[in-house]
Amino acid sequence: MAILAVSLAVLSGCGGGGGDGDAPPVDGQGFVTAETHRLPVTVAAGGEVEDAVSGARFLFPEGASGTLQLTRLSGTPPPPLSQGVGWRIEFDGAQPVEVVLEGAFDGRAAWPSVHAWSELGAAAIDDGRGTGPRWIPVPLRMLPGDRVAFELSARSAAGTATALRAGTAAAAPAARDYWISKLDKNSSEVDRRVARGLQAADYIDRYVAELSTPLADTFRANAARRPLSWSEDGSWYKGFSYLPFRRYSPRMAVELDLFALAHELSHYLTHMSVGDDVYERLESQKYAEKHGVLDVVGRGAINEDLAFFIEFYLQGKGGNYDLFDAPTVYLRGRKQGVDVPAHEGFTAAMLASLVRPATVIPSLDNPGHSVDVPVVGLSYRDVFAIMARGATDVDTLRRHIEERLDADGRARFRINLQRLGWRYWAGLRVVDAGGAPVGDAEVRIVSRAGGSEYTAEAGRTSADGTMTLFFVYPGDSTIVVTRSGETLEGRITIDPDRPTHQRISLGDVQVQPLAPFPTLREVCASFTYTTVTAITRIYDGPFTRVECVTPPSAKLLSWSGGSFSVRDGDVYVEGQYSQAFEMLNGVKARRPLSGRYAKVPPPFEIHLSEVPRVKGSALVRFRYEGNAAAGRYNLLYQPEDDCTGGFCEARAVHEIDAASVSFWVTFGN
């Protein structure tokens, strides 16, 4: 790339701690500035701009409008590497900026690097050299065609630095001065070791910054007991060397290969997170000497996949693949007639689905087509906490994930699993409530989450009610049957521990007509709470209230399958009823608040999930309360203003007593 040619050409004038002696350091830290030029930028998302003066190419992932200012540094503090060039890069826009370099990561050509002059983050592992300012590697992500994008924090006083990648806590270090370089096999051994060590330290610090405080403390304690040592013979990680009654500290080997560095170091990050005993079991898992994505390793081998996922967090690829695009880039090549979760690479794709922001992904079965998928909504911090629990097989890891999620989240997760290939081949006979076969009927297999319905497959029963399904969800799903204009529903359950490549007989699956209720009487919340005033910060309470959303009794519910809604002016209620589970999900009830308010308050809202039907009630009622409601509701309520003392001051709910809450939904027969 041109910028590297420029780097080598001006190297003699850009060494550390010097300069030509004519210009004073600009800030007392050893920086000496040379010529400055500006580059106007107006690009759409993903646009690139090449600077003709420096030869640098800049990428704007979110688009940009502003001006880049580039100043060549003719002198810097001692640089991190002997080869390279210094640039001061400033941008007055608010969008993220990346500089793009060319170079392979596997030792074939060159190892590109960008270091920023900045302070270490608060989560950084203490290396005895202080927090800075010092040269720190900047975050990177791999692009197609042996290109690498390095995230800058090139902000002027008018800009603000933000994390580029969704779901991560760490942003690029706040900086404007950068050292840009490339290493190859002809580079000095010192430079190669320094580059490797700096990049490894930065990867460790970025990973630790993403952990919760207790997990970060555990990591630091483990790392202090098990410091990492290095070797030069190939690329590998060994968690232990053994002598009688003793396990030695971990060792890692990486040559001039940034891809291998991220992967092998991810094993170390896993090791320090889960501890010695768990990692000893992970490291003993059987893999072929030369293994890779889509090798059949069994559900009991996930060590490589845990590393793939951490590697994906560190540099945007895991196992050299974009895990968000796993159906396209490798899962379509899975072995046929083999349990899908048993493939190396599947577990990494499963973990990536937890943080993926997209609602559409490529179809696993139909190239060129897409399928809808719900967002699970976990962060990398959440997923690292799940991994730190120490699962050593995919089924235990799946259960740990499900324990972290609520009922709606579990449904979202299992839909994602089905879209990635964790699905079942099953035979069944559809029968009605009297046991008679439901023949020649349209059938859909659906799962409902987040107020939406996701279809796995559709088909028809034969005359005797039998049919074969090929894409059934793991866990619970709903079978929707339509016959002569009548809709019937039933429940299907398949244990996800079962292998996906073996045919399952579901026997008779009973379906019943939907019995939608004609009207909705009320959606109510009873709760005890305390308040705080907005300005004077006066706390008051406790108070107990019952607030309801009540549509007009003459207003009929609108039904579509299991989904219902009713609207009357500013009063609105929607939700889903599962006859198979006798439960309400995705309930949202809203109405305006009335009372003493200086400004119109936001509407009163109740959000509910997993509300069970009350058995034996004379009314059609769904209800839960106290601890049974924990994690299943969201209540948006603004108390009346405090109008004592001659003026009105807004109040807010300070705290709701969780044990006091009660919610109920009542339908009309």
C-alpha positions as CSV (number, residue, x, y, z in Angstrom):
1,M,0.0,0.0,0.0
2,A,1.2,3.5,-0.7
3,I,1.3,4.6,2.9
4,L,3.9,2.0,3.6
5,A,6.1,3.1,0.8
6,V,5.9,6.6,2.2
7,S,6.7,5.2,5.6
8,L,9.9,3.6,4.4
9,A,10.9,6.7,2.4
10,V,10.6,9.0,5.4
11,L,11.8,6.5,8.1
12,S,15.1,8.2,8.6
13,G,13.3,11.4,9.5
14,C,10.7,9.8,11.7
15,G,12.7,7.9,14.2
16,G,11.8,8.1,17.9
17,G,13.0,10.8,20.2
18,G,14.6,13.0,17.6
19,G,13.9,15.2,14.6
20,D,15.9,17.7,12.6
21,G,16.4,19.9,15.7
22,D,14.7,22.9,14.1
23,A,11.2,22.5,15.5
24,P,10.4,22.2,19.2
25,P,8.3,19.4,20.6
26,V,4.7,20.4,20.3
27,D,3.6,19.2,23.7
28,G,6.8,18.4,25.7
29,Q,6.5,14.6,25.0
30,G,8.9,14.5,22.1
31,F,6.6,15.0,19.2
32,V,7.9,17.2,16.3
33,T,5.5,18.2,13.6
34,A,6.2,18.7,9.9
35,E,3.8,19.6,7.1
36,T,0.0,19.5,7.6
37,H,-2.8,19.0,5.0
38,R,-6.5,18.6,5.1
39,L,-8.8,16.2,3.3
40,P,-12.6,16.9,3.0
41,V,-14.7,13.8,3.6
42,T,-18.3,13.1,2.5
43,V,-19.0,9.4,2.1
44,A,-21.9,7.0,2.7
45,A,-21.6,4.1,5.2
46,G,-18.7,1.8,4.2
47,G,-17.1,4.5,2.0
48,E,-13.4,4.9,1.7
49,V,-11.2,8.0,1.0
50,E,-7.6,7.9,-0.2
51,D,-5.3,10.7,0.7
52,A,-3.0,11.5,-2.2
53,V,-0.4,13.1,0.0
54,S,0.2,10.3,2.5
55,G,-1.1,7.5,0.4
56,A,-3.3,6.5,3.3
57,R,-6.7,5.0,2.8
58,F,-9.4,5.8,5.3
59,L,-12.6,3.8,5.8
60,F,-15.8,5.2,7.4
61,P,-18.1,2.3,8.5
62,E,-21.0,4.6,9.4
63,G,-20.4,7.1,6.6
64,A,-19.0,10.6,7.4
65,S,-19.1,14.3,6.8
66,G,-16.2,16.4,8.0
67,T,-12.5,17.1,7.5
68,L,-9.5,14.9,8.1
69,Q,-6.4,16.8,9.1
70,L,-3.1,14.9,8.7
71,T,0.2,16.1,10.1
72,R,3.5,14.2,9.5
73,L,5.5,13.7,12.6
74,S,9.2,14.2,12.0
75,G,10.0,13.3,15.6
76,T,8.2,11.2,18.2
77,P,8.9,9.6,21.6
78,P,10.8,6.3,21.2
79,P,8.5,4.4,18.8
80,P,7.2,0.9,19.5
81,L,8.9,-0.5,16.4
82,S,12.1,0.7,14.5
83,Q,10.3,0.5,11.2
84,G,7.4,2.9,10.5
85,V,6.1,6.4,10.2
86,G,4.4,8.8,12.6
87,W,1.2,10.7,11.7
88,R,-1.1,13.0,13.7
89,I,-4.6,12.3,12.4
90,E,-7.6,14.4,13.5
91,F,-11.2,14.3,12.3
92,D,-13.8,16.9,13.2
93,G,-16.8,14.6,12.5
94,A,-18.6,12.4,15.0
95,Q,-18.3,9.1,13.0
96,P,-15.8,6.3,13.5
97,V,-12.6,6.3,11.4
98,E,-10.5,3.4,10.3
99,V,-7.2,3.4,8.4
100,V,-6.8,0.4,6.0
101,L,-3.5,-1.4,5.5
102,E,-2.7,-4.3,3.2
103,G,-0.9,-7.3,4.5
104,A,-1.3,-11.0,5.3
105,F,-1.6,-12.3,8.8
106,D,-0.2,-15.7,8.2
107,G,3.5,-14.9,7.7
108,R,3.2,-15.0,3.9
109,A,3.8,-11.3,3.4
110,A,3.7,-8.7,6.1
111,W,2.3,-7.9,9.5
112,P,0.7,-4.4,9.5
113,S,0.3,-2.6,12.7
114,V,-0.9,0.8,14.1
115,H,-0.1,2.0,17.5
116,A,-1.6,5.0,19.3
117,W,0.1,7.3,21.8
118,S,-2.4,7.1,24.7
119,E,-3.2,6.0,28.2
120,L,-3.9,2.4,29.1
121,G,-7.5,1.6,30.1
122,A,-8.5,1.2,33.7
123,A,-8.9,-2.6,33.2
124,A,-5.4,-3.1,31.8
125,I,-3.2,-5.8,33.4
126,D,-0.3,-4.2,35.3
127,D,2.9,-4.8,33.4
128,G,5.1,-2.6,35.7
129,R,5.5,0.1,33.1
130,G,2.7,2.4,34.2
131,T,-0.5,3.5,32.4
132,G,1.1,5.9,30.0
133,P,1.0,7.8,27.9
134,R,2.7,5.1,25.8
135,W,2.3,3.3,22.5
136,I,-0.7,1.0,22.4
137,P,-2.0,-1.1,19.6
138,V,-5.4,0.0,18.2
139,P,-8.4,-2.3,17.6
140,L,-8.4,-4.0,14.3
141,R,-10.7,-6.1,12.1
142,M,-9.9,-8.2,9.1
143,L,-11.3,-7.2,5.7
144,P,-11.5,-9.4,2.5
145,G,-8.5,-9.5,0.3
146,D,-5.7,-9.4,2.9
147,R,-6.7,-5.9,4.1
148,V,-6.9,-4.8,7.7
149,A,-8.9,-2.0,9.2
150,F,-7.5,-0.3,12.3
151,E,-9.9,1.8,14.4
152,L,-8.7,5.3,15.1
153,S,-9.9,7.7,17.7
154,A,-9.1,10.6,15.4
155,R,-11.3,13.2,17.0
156,S,-10.8,16.9,17.2
157,A,-12.2,18.8,20.2
158,A,-15.6,18.8,18.5
159,G,-15.8,15.1,18.1
160,T,-16.4,12.2,20.6
161,A,-14.9,8.7,20.6
162,T,-17.3,5.8,20.5
163,A,-16.9,2.0,20.4
164,L,-17.1,0.9,16.8
165,R,-18.4,-2.6,17.3
166,A,-21.8,-3.1,18.7
167,G,-22.0,-5.0,22.0
168,T,-18.5,-4.2,23.2
169,A,-17.3,-1.9,26.0
170,A,-13.9,-1.1,24.6
171,A,-13.3,1.7,22.2
172,A,-10.1,2.8,20.4
173,P,-7.7,4.6,22.8
174,A,-8.3,8.3,22.9
175,A,-5.4,9.5,20.7
176,R,-4.4,11.6,17.7
177,D,-0.8,10.5,17.2
178,Y,-0.1,7.2,15.5
179,W,2.8,5.0,14.5
180,I,2.1,3.0,11.3
181,S,4.3,0.1,10.3
182,K,4.7,-3.3,8.6
183,L,6.8,-6.2,9.7
184,D,7.9,-9.1,7.5
185,K,10.4,-12.0,7.8
186,N,13.3,-9.7,7.2
187,S,12.4,-7.5,10.1
188,S,14.6,-7.6,13.2
189,E,13.9,-10.3,15.8
190,V,13.5,-7.5,18.4
191,D,10.8,-5.8,16.3
192,R,9.0,-9.1,15.8
193,R,9.0,-9.9,19.5
194,V,8.0,-6.4,20.5
195,A,5.1,-6.3,18.1
196,R,3.9,-9.7,19.2
197,G,4.2,-8.8,22.9
198,L,2.5,-5.4,22.5
199,Q,-0.4,-6.8,20.5
200,A,-0.9,-9.7,22.9
201,A,-0.9,-7.3,25.9
202,D,-3.5,-5.2,24.1
203,Y,-5.7,-8.2,23.3
204,I,-5.5,-9.2,27.0
205,D,-6.4,-5.7,28.2
206,R,-9.3,-5.4,25.8
207,Y,-10.7,-8.8,26.8
208,V,-10.4,-8.0,30.5
209,A,-12.1,-4.6,29.9
210,E,-15.2,-6.6,28.6
211,L,-15.5,-8.7,31.8
212,S,-17.6,-7.8,34.9
213,T,-15.5,-6.7,37.9
214,P,-15.6,-10.1,39.7
215,L,-14.6,-12.0,36.6
216,A,-11.9,-9.4,35.8
217,D,-10.5,-9.8,39.3
218,T,-10.5,-13.6,38.9
219,F,-8.7,-13.3,35.6
220,R,-6.0,-11.1,37.1
221,A,-5.5,-13.4,40.0
222,N,-5.2,-16.5,37.7
223,A,-2.9,-14.6,35.4
224,A,-0.7,-13.6,38.3
225,R,-0.4,-17.3,39.3
226,R,0.0,-18.5,35.7
227,P,2.1,-16.0,33.7
228,L,2.3,-16.7,30.0
229,S,5.7,-17.7,28.6
230,W,6.6,-17.6,24.9
231,S,8.3,-20.0,22.5
232,E,9.2,-19.6,18.8
233,D,8.6,-23.0,17.4
234,G,5.3,-22.8,15.4
235,S,1.9,-21.7,16.6
236,W,0.3,-23.4,19.6
237,Y,-0.9,-23.0,23.1
238,K,-0.3,-25.4,26.0
239,G,-2.0,-24.7,29.2
240,F,0.2,-27.0,31.3
241,S,3.5,-28.7,31.5
242,Y,3.6,-31.5,34.0
243,L,5.9,-32.8,36.6
244,P,4.8,-35.1,39.5
245,F,2.2,-33.2,41.6
246,R,2.8,-29.9,39.7
247,R,1.3,-28.1,36.8
248,Y,3.6,-25.5,35.2
249,S,2.5,-22.2,33.8
250,P,1.1,-22.0,30.2
251,R,3.3,-21.6,27.1
252,M,2.4,-20.2,23.7
253,A,4.2,-20.1,20.4
254,V,3.5,-17.7,17.6
255,E,5.7,-16.7,14.7
256,L,5.1,-13.7,12.5
257,D,1.4,-14.5,12.2
258,L,-1.2,-12.2,13.7
259,F,-4.0,-14.6,12.8
260,A,-2.4,-17.3,15.0
261,L,-1.6,-14.8,17.7
262,A,-5.3,-13.9,18.2
263,H,-6.4,-17.6,18.1
264,E,-3.7,-19.0,20.4
265,L,-4.0,-16.1,22.8
266,S,-7.7,-16.8,23.0
267,H,-7.0,-20.2,24.5
268,Y,-5.0,-18.4,27.2
269,L,-7.9,-16.0,27.8
270,T,-10.3,-18.9,28.1
271,H,-7.8,-20.7,30.5
272,M,-7.5,-17.7,32.8
273,S,-11.2,-17.2,32.8
274,V,-12.3,-20.7,33.7
275,G,-9.4,-21.7,35.8
276,D,-7.0,-24.7,35.7
277,D,-9.3,-27.5,36.5
278,V,-11.8,-26.7,33.8
279,Y,-9.2,-25.8,31.2
280,E,-7.4,-29.1,31.9
281,R,-10.6,-30.9,30.7
282,L,-11.0,-28.6,27.7
283,E,-7.4,-29.1,26.6
284,S,-7.7,-32.9,26.9
285,Q,-10.6,-32.9,24.3
286,K,-9.7,-34.9,21.2
287,Y,-9.0,-33.0,18.0
288,A,-7.1,-34.3,15.0
289,E,-3.5,-33.0,14.7
290,K,-4.6,-30.9,11.8
291,H,-8.2,-29.9,12.5
292,G,-10.4,-27.1,11.4
293,V,-13.9,-25.8,11.0
294,L,-16.5,-28.4,10.0
295,D,-14.4,-31.3,11.3
296,V,-16.7,-33.7,13.2
297,V,-15.5,-33.5,16.8
298,G,-18.6,-34.4,18.7
299,R,-20.7,-32.3,21.2
300,G,-18.1,-32.9,23.9
301,A,-15.3,-30.9,22.2
302,I,-15.7,-27.1,22.3
303,N,-12.2,-25.8,23.3
304,E,-11.4,-24.5,19.8
305,D,-14.8,-22.9,19.4
306,L,-14.5,-20.9,22.6
307,A,-11.2,-19.6,21.2
308,F,-12.9,-18.9,17.9
309,F,-15.5,-16.7,19.6
310,I,-13.0,-14.7,21.6
311,E,-10.8,-14.3,18.5
312,F,-13.9,-13.0,16.7
313,Y,-14.4,-10.4,19.5
314,L,-10.7,-9.4,19.2
315,Q,-10.4,-9.0,15.5
316,G,-13.7,-9.6,13.8
317,K,-13.1,-13.1,12.6
318,G,-13.1,-16.5,14.3
319,G,-11.2,-19.3,12.7
320,N,-10.7,-16.9,9.8
321,Y,-14.5,-16.6,9.4
322,D,-17.1,-13.9,10.1
323,L,-19.2,-15.7,12.6
324,F,-22.2,-13.5,12.0
325,D,-22.3,-14.9,8.5
326,A,-21.6,-18.5,9.5
327,P,-24.4,-20.0,7.3
328,T,-22.8,-18.6,4.2
329,V,-19.1,-18.9,4.9
330,Y,-19.0,-22.4,6.3
331,L,-22.1,-24.1,7.8
332,R,-23.5,-24.8,4.3
333,G,-20.6,-27.2,3.9
334,R,-21.5,-29.2,7.0
335,K,-21.3,-33.0,6.8
336,Q,-24.6,-34.6,5.8
337,G,-26.0,-37.4,8.0
338,V,-24.0,-36.0,11.0
339,D,-25.2,-34.3,14.2
340,V,-24.9,-30.6,13.3
341,P,-23.8,-29.3,16.8
342,A,-21.0,-31.9,16.6
343,H,-19.1,-29.9,14.0
344,E,-16.1,-27.8,14.9
345,G,-17.2,-24.2,14.4
346,F,-20.9,-24.7,15.3
347,T,-20.5,-23.7,18.9
348,A,-18.7,-20.5,17.9
349,A,-21.5,-19.6,15.6
350,M,-24.0,-20.3,18.4
351,L,-22.2,-17.9,20.7
352,A,-22.0,-15.3,18.0
353,S,-25.8,-15.5,17.5
354,L,-26.2,-14.2,21.1
355,V,-24.6,-10.8,20.2
356,R,-25.5,-10.5,16.5
357,P,-27.6,-7.3,15.9
358,A,-29.1,-8.3,12.5
359,T,-32.7,-9.5,12.2
360,V,-32.0,-11.2,8.8
361,I,-29.3,-13.8,8.1
362,P,-28.5,-15.9,5.0
363,S,-30.5,-19.0,4.6
364,L,-28.6,-22.2,5.5
365,D,-30.4,-24.2,2.7
366,N,-31.1,-21.7,-0.1
367,P,-28.1,-19.7,-1.4
368,G,-29.1,-16.2,-2.3
369,H,-32.1,-16.2,0.1
370,S,-32.4,-14.9,3.7
371,V,-34.4,-15.9,6.7
372,D,-35.7,-13.7,9.5
373,V,-34.3,-14.2,13.0
374,P,-34.8,-12.5,16.3
375,V,-32.1,-10.6,18.1
376,V,-31.2,-12.3,21.4
377,G,-29.7,-9.1,22.7
378,L,-26.8,-10.2,24.9
379,S,-23.5,-8.3,25.0
380,Y,-20.0,-9.8,24.8
381,R,-19.7,-9.2,28.5
382,D,-22.8,-11.4,29.1
383,V,-21.4,-14.2,26.8
384,F,-18.0,-14.1,28.4
385,A,-19.7,-14.5,31.8
386,I,-21.6,-17.5,30.5
387,M,-18.4,-19.0,29.2
388,A,-16.6,-18.4,32.5
389,R,-19.1,-20.8,34.2
390,G,-16.9,-23.6,32.8
391,A,-19.0,-25.6,30.4
392,T,-16.9,-28.2,28.5
393,D,-19.5,-29.5,26.1
394,V,-22.1,-27.8,23.8
395,D,-25.1,-29.1,25.7
396,T,-24.0,-27.8,29.0
397,L,-23.0,-24.5,27.4
398,R,-26.5,-24.3,25.8
399,R,-28.1,-24.8,29.2
400,H,-26.0,-22.1,30.7
401,I,-27.1,-19.7,28.0
402,E,-30.8,-20.6,28.6
403,E,-30.4,-20.1,32.3
404,R,-29.2,-16.5,31.6
405,L,-32.3,-15.7,29.4
406,D,-35.9,-15.2,30.3
407,A,-38.7,-17.2,28.5
408,D,-38.8,-14.9,25.5
409,G,-35.0,-14.8,25.3
410,R,-34.9,-18.6,25.3
411,A,-37.4,-18.7,22.4
412,R,-35.2,-16.2,20.5
413,F,-32.2,-18.3,21.2
414,R,-33.7,-21.5,20.0
415,I,-35.0,-19.9,16.8
416,N,-31.4,-18.8,16.2
417,L,-30.2,-22.4,16.8
418,Q,-32.7,-23.7,14.3
419,R,-31.6,-21.2,11.7
420,L,-28.0,-22.4,12.2
421,G,-28.9,-26.1,11.7
422,W,-29.8,-27.3,15.2
423,R,-33.1,-28.8,14.0
424,Y,-34.9,-32.1,13.8
425,W,-36.3,-34.6,11.4
426,A,-39.6,-36.0,12.8
427,G,-42.6,-38.0,11.9
428,L,-46.0,-37.5,13.5
429,R,-49.7,-37.9,13.1
430,V,-52.0,-34.9,13.7
431,V,-55.2,-35.7,15.6
432,D,-58.0,-33.6,17.0
433,A,-59.2,-33.4,20.5
434,G,-61.2,-36.6,20.0
435,G,-58.2,-38.5,18.6
436,A,-59.5,-38.5,14.9
437,P,-56.8,-37.8,12.3
438,V,-56.7,-34.3,10.8
439,G,-56.1,-35.2,7.2
440,D,-55.3,-33.0,4.2
441,A,-54.6,-29.9,6.3
442,E,-52.1,-27.2,6.0
443,V,-49.4,-27.2,8.7
444,R,-46.9,-24.7,9.9
445,I,-44.3,-25.2,12.6
446,V,-43.8,-21.9,14.4
447,S,-42.0,-20.3,17.4
448,R,-43.2,-17.0,18.9
449,A,-40.8,-14.5,20.4
450,G,-40.7,-10.7,20.9
451,G,-44.3,-10.3,19.5
452,S,-43.4,-12.0,16.2
453,E,-43.9,-15.4,14.8
454,Y,-41.1,-17.4,13.1
455,T,-41.9,-20.3,10.8
456,A,-39.6,-23.3,10.6
457,E,-41.4,-25.0,7.7
458,A,-44.8,-25.6,6.2
459,G,-46.5,-28.6,4.6
460,R,-49.7,-30.7,4.5
461,T,-50.9,-33.8,6.3
462,S,-51.8,-36.9,4.3
463,A,-55.4,-38.3,4.4
464,D,-54.6,-40.2,7.6
465,G,-53.1,-37.1,9.3
466,T,-49.5,-38.3,9.1
467,M,-46.6,-36.2,7.8
468,T,-42.8,-35.8,8.1
469,L,-41.1,-32.6,9.2
470,F,-37.4,-31.8,8.5
471,F,-36.8,-28.5,10.3
472,V,-38.4,-28.7,13.7
473,Y,-37.2,-26.3,16.4
474,P,-35.2,-27.7,19.4
475,G,-37.2,-27.5,22.6
476,D,-40.8,-26.3,22.5
477,S,-42.6,-25.1,19.4
478,T,-46.2,-24.7,18.1
479,I,-47.9,-26.7,15.3
480,V,-50.5,-24.5,13.6
481,V,-53.0,-26.5,11.5
482,T,-55.5,-24.9,9.1
483,R,-58.5,-27.0,7.8
484,S,-61.6,-25.7,6.0
485,G,-61.0,-22.2,7.4
486,E,-60.6,-23.5,11.0
487,T,-57.3,-22.9,12.8
488,L,-56.0,-25.5,15.4
489,E,-52.9,-25.5,17.5
490,G,-50.8,-28.0,19.4
491,R,-47.5,-28.3,21.1
492,I,-44.3,-30.1,20.0
493,T,-41.4,-30.7,22.3
494,I,-38.0,-32.2,21.3
495,D,-35.2,-32.5,23.7
496,P,-32.2,-30.5,22.3
497,D,-29.8,-33.1,23.8
498,R,-30.9,-35.5,21.1
499,P,-28.7,-35.7,17.9
500,T,-30.1,-33.8,15.0
501,H,-29.4,-36.5,12.3
502,Q,-31.6,-39.2,13.7
503,R,-35.3,-39.4,12.8
504,I,-37.7,-38.8,15.7
505,S,-41.2,-40.2,16.1
506,L,-43.5,-37.7,17.8
507,G,-46.5,-40.1,17.7
508,D,-49.9,-38.5,17.8
509,V,-49.8,-34.7,18.2
510,Q,-53.2,-33.3,19.4
511,V,-54.4,-30.0,18.1
512,Q,-57.4,-28.0,19.3
513,P,-59.3,-25.1,17.8
514,L,-58.1,-21.7,19.0
515,A,-60.6,-20.2,21.4
516,P,-59.9,-16.5,21.1
517,F,-61.7,-14.4,23.7
518,P,-64.1,-11.8,22.1
519,T,-63.2,-8.9,24.4
520,L,-60.6,-7.7,26.9
521,R,-61.8,-6.4,30.2
522,E,-58.5,-5.1,31.8
523,V,-54.8,-5.3,32.1
524,C,-53.9,-4.3,35.7
525,A,-50.9,-3.8,37.9
526,S,-50.8,-3.5,41.7
527,F,-47.6,-2.3,43.2
528,T,-46.0,-0.5,46.2
529,Y,-43.3,2.1,45.5
530,T,-41.3,5.0,46.8
531,T,-40.8,8.3,44.9
532,V,-38.1,11.0,44.6
533,T,-38.5,14.6,43.4
534,A,-36.6,15.7,40.4
535,I,-34.9,18.9,41.8
536,T,-35.0,18.8,45.6
537,R,-34.3,15.0,45.7
538,I,-36.9,14.4,48.4
539,Y,-37.8,10.7,48.9
540,D,-41.3,9.8,50.0
541,G,-43.5,6.7,50.4
542,P,-44.2,3.9,50.3
543,F,-47.4,4.2,48.3
544,T,-49.6,1.5,47.0
545,R,-51.5,1.8,43.7
546,V,-53.6,-0.2,41.3
547,E,-53.4,1.0,37.7
548,C,-55.3,-0.6,34.9
549,V,-55.6,-0.3,31.1
550,T,-59.3,-0.8,30.3
551,P,-60.6,-0.8,26.7
552,P,-64.3,-0.2,26.2
553,S,-66.3,-3.4,26.8
554,A,-68.0,-3.1,23.5
555,K,-64.7,-3.1,21.6
556,L,-64.0,-6.5,20.1
557,L,-60.4,-8.0,20.1
558,S,-58.7,-8.3,16.7
559,W,-57.2,-11.8,16.3
560,S,-54.5,-13.1,13.9
561,G,-53.5,-16.6,14.7
562,G,-52.6,-16.4,18.4
563,S,-52.0,-12.7,18.4
564,F,-54.6,-10.2,19.6
565,S,-54.9,-6.4,19.8
566,V,-57.4,-3.7,20.6
567,R,-57.2,0.0,20.2
568,D,-59.5,2.8,21.2
569,G,-58.0,6.2,20.8
570,D,-54.9,6.4,23.1
571,V,-55.7,3.1,24.8
572,Y,-54.0,0.2,23.2
573,V,-53.4,-3.5,24.2
574,E,-51.6,-6.2,22.2
575,G,-50.2,-9.7,23.0
576,Q,-50.1,-13.3,22.2
577,Y,-52.1,-16.2,23.5
578,S,-50.7,-19.8,23.4
579,Q,-53.4,-22.3,23.8
580,A,-50.9,-25.1,23.8
581,F,-49.2,-23.6,26.9
582,E,-52.3,-21.7,28.3
583,M,-50.1,-18.6,28.6
584,L,-49.9,-15.0,27.5
585,N,-46.7,-13.5,26.1
586,G,-45.6,-10.2,24.6
587,V,-48.4,-8.3,26.4
588,K,-48.2,-4.5,26.0
589,A,-50.9,-2.3,27.5
590,R,-50.8,1.5,27.2
591,R,-53.0,4.5,28.1
592,P,-52.5,8.2,29.0
593,L,-51.9,9.2,32.6
594,S,-54.2,11.7,34.3
595,G,-53.7,13.8,37.4
596,R,-51.6,16.7,38.5
597,Y,-48.8,17.2,36.0
598,A,-47.2,20.4,35.0
599,K,-46.2,18.7,31.7
600,V,-47.9,15.9,29.9
601,P,-46.3,12.7,31.2
602,P,-45.4,9.7,29.1
603,P,-48.1,7.1,28.8
604,F,-48.6,4.5,31.5
605,E,-47.4,1.1,30.2
606,I,-47.4,-2.5,31.3
607,H,-45.2,-5.1,29.6
608,L,-45.7,-8.7,30.5
609,S,-44.4,-12.1,29.4
610,E,-45.2,-15.7,30.5
611,V,-48.4,-14.9,32.3
612,P,-50.1,-18.2,33.2
613,R,-53.8,-18.8,33.1
614,V,-55.6,-19.0,36.5
615,K,-57.2,-22.5,36.8
616,G,-60.7,-22.8,38.0
617,S,-61.5,-19.1,37.8
618,A,-65.0,-18.0,36.8
619,L,-63.4,-15.4,34.6
620,V,-60.8,-15.9,31.9
621,R,-57.9,-14.5,33.9
622,F,-54.1,-14.7,33.6
623,R,-52.1,-13.6,36.6
624,Y,-48.8,-13.7,38.5
625,E,-47.5,-11.9,41.5
626,G,-44.5,-11.3,43.8
627,N,-41.5,-13.6,43.1
628,A,-43.3,-15.4,40.3
629,A,-43.3,-12.1,38.3
630,A,-39.5,-11.5,38.7
631,G,-37.9,-10.8,35.3
632,R,-41.2,-11.0,33.5
633,Y,-42.6,-7.5,33.6
634,N,-41.7,-3.9,32.9
635,L,-43.8,-1.1,34.4
636,L,-43.7,2.5,33.1
637,Y,-45.4,4.8,35.6
638,Q,-44.8,8.5,36.5
639,P,-46.4,9.6,39.9
640,E,-48.3,12.8,40.0
641,D,-46.2,16.0,40.5
642,D,-45.5,17.2,44.0
643,C,-47.5,20.5,44.1
644,T,-46.9,21.3,47.8
645,G,-45.0,24.5,48.8
646,G,-46.4,26.7,46.1
647,F,-45.0,25.1,43.0
648,C,-45.2,21.8,41.2
649,E,-42.1,19.6,41.0
650,A,-41.9,16.4,39.0
651,R,-41.6,13.1,40.8
652,A,-40.3,9.7,39.6
653,V,-40.6,6.2,40.9
654,H,-37.5,5.6,43.0
655,E,-38.0,1.9,43.7
656,I,-40.8,-0.7,43.4
657,D,-41.1,-3.3,46.1
658,A,-40.7,-6.5,44.0
659,A,-42.5,-8.6,46.5
660,S,-45.6,-6.3,46.3
661,V,-46.3,-6.5,42.6
662,S,-49.3,-8.3,41.1
663,F,-50.4,-8.3,37.5
664,W,-53.5,-9.7,35.9
665,V,-55.2,-9.8,32.5
666,T,-58.9,-10.5,32.3
667,F,-60.8,-11.3,29.1
668,G,-64.5,-11.4,28.5
669,N,-66.2,-14.7,27.7
